[in-house]
Amino acid sequence: MRWIMEKAREFQKNIYFCFIDYAKAFDCVDHSKLWQALKEMGVPDHLICLLRNLYVGQEATVRTGYGTTDWFKIGKGVRQGCILSPCLFNLYAEFIMRKAGLDESQTGIKIVGRNINNLRYADDTTLMAESEEELKNLLMRVKEESAKYGLKLNIKKTKIMATGPITSWQIEGEEMEAVRDFTFLGSMIAADGDSSHEIKRRLLLGRKARTNLDSILKSRDITLPTKVRIVKAMVFPVVMYGSESWTIKKADRRRIAAFELWCWRRLLRVLWTARRSNLSILKEISPECSLEGQILKLRLQYFGHLMRREDSLEKSLMLRKIEGTRRRGRQRTRWLDSVLEATNMSLTKLREEIKHHLRGWIQYHQINEVFKAVKKKGFAISVLDKELPYFSPYRTHFSPSKNEASYGANAGFR
């Protein structure tokens, strides 16, 4: 979704989003209509029969302070905790979207002949269009079709957002709020597509996670290397959630580096008033890989994962263009620019190298080899048989003769 906004900003297009919220979605799946949906989608009869046997004859009772109620039959909802429930709901939602005709609709965002008007993950559904009228049309179609199958939209929690100006809507007498940012799948999506808002939010959550561990990290019974491992395992992942899709600017890099050093200084109980250099802190901690370096590693792994795929929506968004023209002057930094900067190669050259190396681009065993070599020798090696330019997001040795700024994901690019 960030890439869609990035493309819209680059090519001066207004895109409108509607984040749909279903009221108690998993509890409102009608069993009889679920079996009908599975049959129409081509699921074999014997599997439908097995699934029906799991749900037939379900009864429940409610315990209150005055006793229990009479037993009643359950005809709606998928089972909580069952590994089949997410799959069944996904099939149910897919059937509803097909009935709404979203795949055949010409409304949406057009990228290289592909029409994209919805993104879905479980019960989180996002509709997209290039105008308010088109978005309203999509929303009403989904709303009407969902109601036929027992799913009701929660209008108060359903939000709309646009890369351009937009006002609140009225749907059946209820107001649908227009927002400038929205938390989607745990990550904040800003209307301008800027990742800085999410990075700041993640750093604050990281500080909170670090503070919650004070009672453990202040213990003198735990060794320093163990404390470092705890921070890397329980604090850094909070910050790095969703970082594969971040477009990081210089100011964001400074914030990330400052947060990491704050963690290490707090771990060593170094007061902020103490005149102690960052280099001496890093020497004592020996973190092996900076936080920004870990984020870069995730980004490169994700890039390699997409490039190895034959065809996918994410790959089309990353490499293709949308209709429109770029504005004059210097363009804002894009996600792909950070990958090209890290490898010091043009996109054409990079694609040729990836195609040439049949073993793939930055696989896990290759990353492990990088870690081993860096830890042993203290310098960076190439990822692909030493044919790609060297980069050094992983530092283990710190020399007093070098500037402290050499520590980080940008250090050693050449």
C-alpha positions as CSV (number, residue, x, y, z in Angstrom):
1,M,0.0,0.0,0.0
2,R,2.9,2.3,0.7
3,W,4.2,1.6,-2.8
4,I,0.9,2.5,-4.3
5,M,0.9,5.8,-2.5
6,E,4.5,6.3,-3.5
7,K,3.6,5.7,-7.2
8,A,0.6,8.0,-6.9
9,R,2.8,10.8,-5.5
10,E,5.5,10.3,-8.1
11,F,3.0,10.5,-11.0
12,Q,0.7,13.1,-9.5
13,K,-2.3,10.9,-9.2
14,N,-5.1,11.1,-6.6
15,I,-6.0,7.7,-5.1
16,Y,-8.9,7.1,-2.7
17,F,-8.9,4.3,-0.1
18,C,-11.6,2.8,2.0
19,F,-10.6,0.7,5.0
20,I,-13.6,-1.6,5.6
21,D,-14.3,-2.9,9.1
22,Y,-16.8,-5.8,9.5
23,A,-18.7,-6.0,12.8
24,K,-17.7,-9.4,14.4
25,A,-16.7,-10.8,11.0
26,F,-15.6,-14.3,12.2
27,D,-18.6,-14.8,14.4
28,C,-21.1,-13.9,11.6
29,V,-20.2,-16.5,9.0
30,D,-23.4,-18.4,8.1
31,H,-22.7,-22.1,8.0
32,S,-25.3,-23.0,5.3
33,K,-24.0,-20.2,3.1
34,L,-20.4,-21.2,3.8
35,W,-21.0,-24.7,2.4
36,Q,-22.8,-23.2,-0.6
37,A,-19.8,-20.9,-1.2
38,L,-17.3,-23.7,-1.0
39,K,-19.3,-25.8,-3.4
40,E,-19.5,-23.0,-6.0
41,M,-15.8,-22.3,-5.7
42,G,-15.0,-25.9,-6.6
43,V,-14.2,-27.5,-3.3
44,P,-14.7,-31.3,-3.6
45,D,-18.0,-32.6,-2.0
46,H,-16.2,-35.1,0.3
47,L,-14.1,-32.2,1.8
48,I,-17.3,-30.1,2.3
49,C,-18.9,-33.1,4.0
50,L,-16.0,-33.5,6.4
51,L,-16.1,-29.8,7.2
52,R,-19.9,-29.9,7.7
53,N,-19.5,-32.8,10.1
54,L,-17.1,-30.6,12.3
55,Y,-19.8,-27.9,12.6
56,V,-23.0,-29.9,12.7
57,G,-24.9,-30.2,16.0
58,Q,-22.8,-27.6,17.8
59,E,-24.5,-26.3,21.0
60,A,-23.5,-23.8,23.7
61,T,-24.6,-22.4,27.0
62,V,-23.8,-19.1,28.7
63,R,-22.7,-19.1,32.4
64,T,-23.8,-16.1,34.4
65,G,-23.7,-15.1,38.0
66,Y,-27.1,-16.6,38.4
67,G,-26.3,-19.9,36.8
68,T,-26.3,-21.2,33.2
69,T,-28.7,-20.6,30.4
70,D,-30.5,-23.3,28.4
71,W,-28.4,-25.0,25.6
72,F,-28.9,-23.5,22.2
73,K,-27.6,-24.4,18.7
74,I,-24.9,-22.5,16.9
75,G,-25.5,-21.8,13.2
76,K,-23.0,-19.0,12.7
77,G,-19.3,-18.3,13.2
78,V,-16.1,-20.2,12.6
79,R,-14.4,-21.9,15.5
80,Q,-11.9,-19.8,17.5
81,G,-8.5,-21.4,17.6
82,C,-9.1,-23.9,14.9
83,I,-6.4,-23.8,12.2
84,L,-9.1,-24.2,9.5
85,S,-11.0,-21.1,10.5
86,P,-8.8,-18.5,8.8
87,C,-8.9,-20.5,5.5
88,L,-12.7,-20.9,5.7
89,F,-13.2,-17.2,6.3
90,N,-10.8,-16.3,3.5
91,L,-12.8,-18.5,1.1
92,Y,-16.0,-17.0,2.4
93,A,-14.7,-13.4,1.9
94,E,-13.3,-14.3,-1.6
95,F,-16.7,-15.6,-2.6
96,I,-18.4,-12.4,-1.5
97,M,-15.9,-10.3,-3.4
98,R,-16.5,-12.4,-6.5
99,K,-20.2,-12.0,-6.2
100,A,-19.7,-8.2,-5.8
101,G,-17.9,-8.3,-9.2
102,L,-14.7,-6.6,-8.1
103,D,-12.5,-8.6,-10.4
104,E,-14.6,-7.7,-13.4
105,S,-14.9,-4.1,-12.5
106,Q,-13.0,-1.5,-14.5
107,T,-12.6,0.8,-11.6
108,G,-9.4,0.9,-9.6
109,I,-5.7,1.6,-10.2
110,K,-4.3,0.5,-13.5
111,I,-0.7,-0.8,-13.5
112,V,0.7,-2.3,-16.7
113,G,-2.8,-3.5,-17.8
114,R,-3.7,-4.8,-14.3
115,N,-6.6,-3.4,-12.5
116,I,-6.2,-3.2,-8.7
117,N,-9.2,-2.2,-6.7
118,N,-8.9,-4.2,-3.5
119,L,-6.3,-5.5,-1.0
120,R,-7.4,-8.1,1.5
121,Y,-5.9,-9.9,4.5
122,A,-8.3,-12.0,6.6
123,D,-11.2,-9.6,7.5
124,D,-9.1,-6.5,6.8
125,T,-10.3,-5.2,3.4
126,T,-9.2,-2.1,1.6
127,L,-10.9,-0.7,-1.5
128,M,-9.1,1.6,-3.9
129,A,-10.2,3.9,-6.8
130,E,-9.1,6.9,-8.7
131,S,-12.2,9.0,-7.8
132,E,-14.6,9.4,-4.9
133,E,-17.6,8.3,-7.0
134,E,-15.8,5.1,-8.1
135,L,-14.9,4.3,-4.5
136,K,-18.4,4.9,-3.3
137,N,-19.7,2.5,-6.0
138,L,-17.2,-0.2,-4.9
139,L,-18.1,0.3,-1.3
140,M,-21.9,0.0,-1.9
141,R,-21.5,-3.1,-4.0
142,V,-19.4,-4.8,-1.3
143,K,-21.7,-3.6,1.5
144,E,-24.8,-5.0,-0.3
145,E,-23.2,-8.3,-1.2
146,S,-21.7,-8.8,2.3
147,A,-25.1,-8.2,3.9
148,K,-26.6,-11.0,1.8
149,Y,-24.1,-13.4,3.5
150,G,-24.4,-12.1,7.0
151,L,-21.5,-9.8,7.2
152,K,-22.3,-6.2,8.3
153,L,-20.1,-3.2,7.8
154,N,-19.2,-1.2,10.9
155,I,-19.6,2.3,9.4
156,K,-18.2,4.1,12.5
157,K,-14.9,2.1,12.3
158,T,-14.8,2.1,8.5
159,K,-12.4,4.9,7.4
160,I,-11.7,6.7,4.1
161,M,-8.4,8.2,3.1
162,A,-7.0,9.9,-0.1
163,T,-3.6,11.1,-1.3
164,G,-5.5,14.3,-2.3
165,P,-8.3,16.3,-0.6
166,I,-11.3,14.4,0.6
167,T,-14.3,15.0,2.9
168,S,-16.3,12.7,5.2
169,W,-19.2,10.7,3.7
170,Q,-22.7,9.9,4.8
171,I,-23.7,6.3,4.3
172,E,-27.3,5.5,5.3
173,G,-27.4,8.3,7.8
174,E,-24.1,7.4,9.4
175,E,-20.9,9.4,8.9
176,M,-17.8,7.7,7.5
177,E,-14.7,9.6,8.8
178,A,-12.0,10.8,6.5
179,V,-8.5,10.4,8.0
180,R,-5.0,11.4,7.1
181,D,-3.4,8.2,8.5
182,F,-4.6,4.7,9.3
183,T,-3.1,1.8,11.2
184,F,-3.4,-1.2,8.8
185,L,-2.2,-4.6,9.9
186,G,-0.3,-3.0,12.8
187,S,1.5,-0.5,10.6
188,M,0.6,3.2,10.2
189,I,-0.2,4.2,6.6
190,A,0.0,8.0,6.0
191,A,-1.9,9.7,3.3
192,D,1.2,11.2,1.8
193,G,2.9,7.9,1.7
194,D,5.8,9.1,3.9
195,S,7.3,6.4,6.2
196,S,8.6,8.9,8.7
197,H,5.4,8.8,10.7
198,E,5.5,5.1,11.1
199,I,9.3,5.1,11.9
200,K,8.8,7.6,14.7
201,R,5.9,5.6,16.0
202,R,7.9,2.4,15.9
203,L,10.8,4.0,17.7
204,L,8.5,5.2,20.5
205,L,7.1,1.6,20.8
206,G,10.7,0.4,21.0
207,R,11.5,2.8,23.8
208,K,8.4,1.5,25.7
209,A,9.5,-2.1,25.1
210,R,13.0,-1.2,26.3
211,T,11.7,0.5,29.4
212,N,9.4,-2.4,30.3
213,L,12.6,-4.6,30.5
214,D,14.4,-2.4,32.9
215,S,13.9,-4.7,35.9
216,I,15.7,-7.5,33.9
217,L,18.3,-5.4,32.2
218,K,19.4,-3.7,35.4
219,S,20.0,-7.0,37.1
220,R,23.7,-7.5,38.0
221,D,23.2,-11.3,37.8
222,I,22.9,-11.2,34.0
223,T,26.0,-10.8,31.9
224,L,26.4,-8.0,29.4
225,P,26.4,-10.3,26.3
226,T,23.1,-11.8,27.5
227,K,21.6,-8.4,28.0
228,V,22.6,-7.4,24.5
229,R,20.9,-10.5,23.1
230,I,17.7,-9.7,25.1
231,V,17.6,-6.2,23.5
232,K,18.1,-7.7,20.1
233,A,15.4,-10.3,20.6
234,M,12.8,-8.3,22.4
235,V,13.3,-4.6,21.5
236,F,14.7,-4.4,18.0
237,P,11.9,-6.6,16.4
238,V,9.3,-4.1,17.8
239,V,11.1,-1.3,15.9
240,M,11.7,-3.4,12.7
241,Y,8.1,-4.6,12.3
242,G,7.1,-3.8,8.7
243,S,10.5,-2.2,8.0
244,E,10.9,-4.0,4.7
245,S,8.5,-1.5,3.1
246,W,9.9,1.7,4.7
247,T,11.4,4.4,2.5
248,I,14.1,5.7,4.9
249,K,15.4,9.3,4.6
250,K,18.6,10.7,6.2
251,A,16.6,12.2,9.1
252,D,15.1,8.8,9.8
253,R,18.5,7.2,9.7
254,R,19.7,9.6,12.4
255,R,16.7,8.8,14.5
256,I,17.3,5.0,14.2
257,A,21.0,5.4,15.1
258,A,20.1,7.6,18.0
259,F,17.6,5.1,19.3
260,E,20.1,2.3,19.1
261,L,22.7,4.2,21.0
262,W,20.1,5.2,23.6
263,C,19.5,1.5,24.2
264,W,23.2,0.7,24.6
265,R,23.9,3.7,26.8
266,R,20.9,2.8,29.0
267,L,22.2,-0.8,29.1
268,L,25.6,0.4,30.3
269,R,24.0,2.9,32.7
270,V,25.8,5.8,31.1
271,L,24.1,9.1,32.0
272,W,23.2,11.5,29.2
273,T,25.3,14.1,30.9
274,A,28.4,11.9,30.8
275,R,31.1,12.9,28.3
276,R,31.5,9.5,26.7
277,S,31.8,9.0,22.9
278,N,29.5,6.8,20.9
279,L,32.6,4.9,19.6
280,S,33.5,3.8,23.1
281,I,30.0,2.7,23.7
282,L,30.0,0.6,20.6
283,K,33.4,-0.9,21.4
284,E,32.1,-2.1,24.8
285,I,28.8,-3.5,23.4
286,S,30.3,-5.0,20.2
287,P,26.8,-5.3,18.6
288,E,28.2,-7.0,15.4
289,C,25.4,-5.4,13.3
290,S,23.7,-2.1,13.7
291,L,19.9,-1.7,13.8
292,E,19.9,0.1,10.5
293,G,22.1,-2.7,9.1
294,Q,19.5,-5.3,10.2
295,I,16.7,-3.2,8.5
296,L,18.8,-3.1,5.3
297,K,19.3,-6.8,5.5
298,L,15.5,-7.3,5.7
299,R,14.9,-4.9,2.8
300,L,17.4,-6.7,0.6
301,Q,16.0,-10.1,1.4
302,Y,12.5,-8.9,0.5
303,F,13.8,-7.4,-2.7
304,G,15.4,-10.7,-3.6
305,H,12.3,-12.6,-2.7
306,L,10.2,-10.4,-5.1
307,M,12.7,-10.5,-7.9
308,R,12.8,-14.3,-7.8
309,R,9.1,-14.5,-8.4
310,E,7.8,-14.8,-11.9
311,D,4.9,-12.5,-11.6
312,S,3.3,-10.9,-8.6
313,L,1.4,-7.7,-7.6
314,E,4.3,-6.5,-5.4
315,K,6.8,-7.0,-8.2
316,S,4.6,-5.0,-10.6
317,L,4.2,-2.2,-8.1
318,M,8.0,-2.1,-7.5
319,L,9.1,-2.1,-11.1
320,R,6.3,-0.7,-13.2
321,K,4.7,2.7,-13.6
322,I,1.1,4.0,-13.3
323,E,-0.6,6.5,-15.7
324,G,0.5,10.1,-15.2
325,T,3.5,12.4,-15.5
326,R,6.2,13.2,-13.0
327,R,6.5,16.7,-11.7
328,R,9.5,18.8,-12.6
329,G,12.6,18.9,-10.4
330,R,14.2,16.5,-8.1
331,Q,12.0,13.5,-7.2
332,R,11.4,12.3,-3.7
333,T,13.4,9.2,-2.5
334,R,11.7,6.0,-3.5
335,W,11.9,2.5,-1.9
336,L,13.8,1.1,-4.9
337,D,16.3,3.9,-4.7
338,S,17.5,2.7,-1.3
339,V,18.1,-0.8,-2.7
340,L,20.0,0.6,-5.7
341,E,22.1,2.8,-3.3
342,A,22.9,-0.2,-1.1
343,T,24.2,-2.3,-4.1
344,N,25.7,0.7,-6.0
345,M,24.1,-0.6,-9.2
346,S,21.5,0.5,-11.8
347,L,18.3,-1.3,-11.9
348,T,19.1,-2.8,-15.4
349,K,22.5,-4.0,-14.2
350,L,21.0,-5.4,-11.0
351,R,18.4,-7.4,-12.9
352,E,21.0,-8.8,-15.2
353,E,23.1,-9.9,-12.2
354,I,20.1,-11.5,-10.5
355,K,19.1,-13.3,-13.7
356,H,22.7,-14.5,-14.2
357,H,23.0,-16.0,-10.8
358,L,20.6,-19.0,-10.9
359,R,21.0,-19.7,-7.2
360,G,19.0,-16.6,-6.4
361,W,19.5,-13.3,-4.8
362,I,20.4,-13.0,-1.1
363,Q,19.2,-16.4,0.2
364,Y,19.4,-17.2,3.8
365,H,22.5,-19.4,3.6
366,Q,24.3,-16.5,1.7
367,I,23.3,-14.1,4.5
368,N,24.7,-16.5,7.0
369,E,28.0,-16.6,5.1
370,V,28.1,-12.8,5.2
371,F,27.6,-12.9,9.0
372,K,30.4,-15.5,9.5
373,A,32.9,-13.7,7.3
374,V,32.2,-10.3,8.9
375,K,32.4,-11.7,12.4
376,K,35.7,-13.4,11.6
377,K,37.5,-10.8,9.5
378,G,35.7,-7.5,10.4
379,F,35.0,-6.4,6.9
380,A,32.2,-6.9,4.4
381,I,32.2,-9.4,1.6
382,S,30.1,-9.6,-1.5
383,V,26.8,-11.5,-1.4
384,L,26.9,-13.0,-4.8
385,D,30.3,-14.7,-5.4
386,K,32.1,-11.4,-5.0
387,E,30.7,-10.0,-8.3
388,L,28.5,-7.4,-6.7
389,P,30.0,-4.2,-5.2
390,Y,30.9,-4.5,-1.6
391,F,28.6,-3.1,1.1
392,S,29.2,-3.0,4.8
393,P,26.1,-2.8,7.0
394,Y,27.7,-5.1,9.5
395,R,30.6,-3.7,11.6
396,T,32.4,-5.7,14.3
397,H,35.7,-3.8,14.6
398,F,35.8,-0.1,15.4
399,S,39.0,1.8,14.8
400,P,39.7,5.1,16.7
401,S,41.1,6.5,13.5
402,K,37.8,6.2,11.8
403,N,34.9,8.6,12.2
404,E,32.1,7.5,14.5
405,A,29.7,8.0,11.6
406,S,31.2,4.9,9.9
407,Y,29.0,2.8,12.1
408,G,25.6,2.0,10.5
409,A,24.0,0.7,7.4
410,N,25.5,3.3,5.1
411,A,29.1,2.7,6.3
412,G,31.4,1.3,3.7
413,F,29.2,1.7,0.6
414,R,31.4,2.0,-2.4
